[in-house]
Amino acid sequence: MTATTTPLGSLLEPTTLAGLPLNTRFVMAPMTRFRSPGGVPTPEVAAYYRRRADNGIGLVISEGVLVGHPSAGHETSVPRMTAGPAESGWRRVTDEVHAVGGRIAAQLWHLGSARQPVDGIPAWTPSGVPGNSHAMTLADVDVLLAAYAEAAGVAVRAGFDAVEIHAAHGYLLDEFLWPYTNRRTDRFGGSPAGRAAFPAEVIRAVRTAVPAEMPVIVRLSQFKERDYAARIAESPAELAVILDAFAAAGADVLHASQRNVADPAFPGSPRNLAGWAKHLTGLPSITVGSIGLTRDFLGSPALRNLLQRLDAGEFDLVALGRILLGNPAWVTLAAAGRLDEIHDYRKADEDTYF
Ligand SMILES: Cc1cc2nc3c(=O)[nH]c(=O)nc-3n(C[C@H](O)[C@H](O)[C@H](O)COP(=O)(O)O)c2cc1C
């Protein structure tokens, strides 16, 4: 590779995502950073997102932001999407990102069973899990639909360009999708359609709370943080049932989380989960997973393969996670061939914040 040719091809081209113009096809993946004391993003948080938006990231997706119900999370340094100081903190974040021509989505999060039972509040889950957890009633369903709608409204007021609903990785909405944690016998359990019903109602509630032109993104995964082999869909046909419910509820974009972008989602096809999500629904999709973690990725067959698949329309946008923690200007440097200024991802980057 030489400094005279960009290895990033069409990733650097502008595009439009569900009507939202983006400067490039790079997305910053949502990453929890615990830097918002009392749930309020600080000026440091705004500078952190601005730096990525100013360096080739077309769409920043915020870290998971707790919806405003006490069951959503227990960590006090995880940001919240609530009126008052948190909303003002987010307004500063979106202003900073917009000042450099970037776009930013808010990821709305409820931890489900991962919430620790502090303050006398148990974890809310679809069916209860051993220990201190609460199986959600139908009244609780309505409470959380209102909480998601309220949070989406705050995100709109705070200036976000899009909202992403976190339905991945084993948190509340994914616990509804996963048969292992969803043992309900009412209309929110059972078949893939039943398991998708509560996440779909959340999508509908958010869709209703935001302007018609604002993209609603849904993040999903097969794997769970506590079980990498877990699956919400055993076949493309099952996945289609779930994603059709999401699309019917108003999802505009599907963000399919995988640990490695190159992993096929189902046997018999190289298509990954983002590829299947787009193929089955016709909706644009975002892919992610172990992209660019080492410098030799630039100029590698892995990058060429990714570009071929992007150009063939398997998926539309490409998210970077961990590599951006220690290399906020990764896209700028990679595009310019300034490889000696890039360093490989290392775990210690998760302790830095700039
Ligand atoms: C420190 C850290 C925090 C994360 N927090 C979130 C989160 O809040 N929401 C989410 O959907 N994914 C979260 N993820 C997953 C990332 O969005 C991404 O999918 C994952 O890191 C894989 O991409 P990568 O290989 O490019 O890092 C987190 C990952 C890391 C490393």
PDBQT file of the ligand as one rigid body, heavy atoms in Angstrom, charges set to zero:
ROOT
HETATM    1  C1  LIG A 401     -15.986  -0.668  25.778  1.00  0.00    +0.000 C 
HETATM    2  C2  LIG A 401     -17.152  -1.153  24.965  1.00  0.00    +0.000 A 
HETATM    3  C3  LIG A 401     -18.427  -0.722  25.262  1.00  0.00    +0.000 A 
HETATM    4  C4  LIG A 401     -19.531  -1.132  24.479  1.00  0.00    +0.000 A 
HETATM    5  N1  LIG A 401     -20.777  -0.640  24.767  1.00  0.00    +0.000 NA
HETATM    6  C5  LIG A 401     -21.818  -0.921  23.929  1.00  0.00    +0.000 A 
HETATM    7  C6  LIG A 401     -23.074  -0.268  24.097  1.00  0.00    +0.000 A 
HETATM    8  O1  LIG A 401     -23.292   0.574  24.973  1.00  0.00    +0.000 OA
HETATM    9  N2  LIG A 401     -24.069  -0.601  23.233  1.00  0.00    +0.000 N 
HETATM   10  C7  LIG A 401     -23.894  -1.524  22.240  1.00  0.00    +0.000 A 
HETATM   11  O2  LIG A 401     -24.821  -1.799  21.475  1.00  0.00    +0.000 OA
HETATM   12  N3  LIG A 401     -22.694  -2.135  22.044  1.00  0.00    +0.000 NA
HETATM   13  C8  LIG A 401     -21.654  -1.830  22.842  1.00  0.00    +0.000 A 
HETATM   14  N4  LIG A 401     -20.410  -2.378  22.595  1.00  0.00    +0.000 N 
HETATM   15  C9  LIG A 401     -20.204  -3.217  21.384  1.00  0.00    +0.000 C 
HETATM   16  C10 LIG A 401     -19.681  -2.340  20.223  1.00  0.00    +0.000 C 
HETATM   17  O3  LIG A 401     -20.682  -1.451  19.760  1.00  0.00    +0.000 OA
HETATM   18  C11 LIG A 401     -19.220  -3.182  19.013  1.00  0.00    +0.000 C 
HETATM   19  O4  LIG A 401     -20.308  -3.885  18.479  1.00  0.00    +0.000 OA
HETATM   20  C12 LIG A 401     -18.128  -4.160  19.383  1.00  0.00    +0.000 C 
HETATM   21  O5  LIG A 401     -17.081  -3.507  20.085  1.00  0.00    +0.000 OA
HETATM   22  C13 LIG A 401     -17.557  -4.837  18.125  1.00  0.00    +0.000 C 
HETATM   23  O6  LIG A 401     -16.978  -3.892  17.258  1.00  0.00    +0.000 OA
HETATM   24  P1  LIG A 401     -15.362  -3.736  17.204  1.00  0.00    +0.000 P 
HETATM   25  O7  LIG A 401     -14.838  -5.129  16.981  1.00  0.00    +0.000 OA
HETATM   26  O8  LIG A 401     -15.129  -2.811  16.056  1.00  0.00    +0.000 OA
HETATM   27  O9  LIG A 401     -14.918  -3.199  18.506  1.00  0.00    +0.000 OA
HETATM   28  C14 LIG A 401     -19.333  -2.006  23.387  1.00  0.00    +0.000 A 
HETATM   29  C15 LIG A 401     -18.031  -2.455  23.108  1.00  0.00    +0.000 A 
HETATM   30  C16 LIG A 401     -16.949  -2.025  23.849  1.00  0.00    +0.000 A 
HETATM   31  C17 LIG A 401     -15.562  -2.494  23.488  1.00  0.00    +0.000 C 
ENDROOT
TORSDOF 0
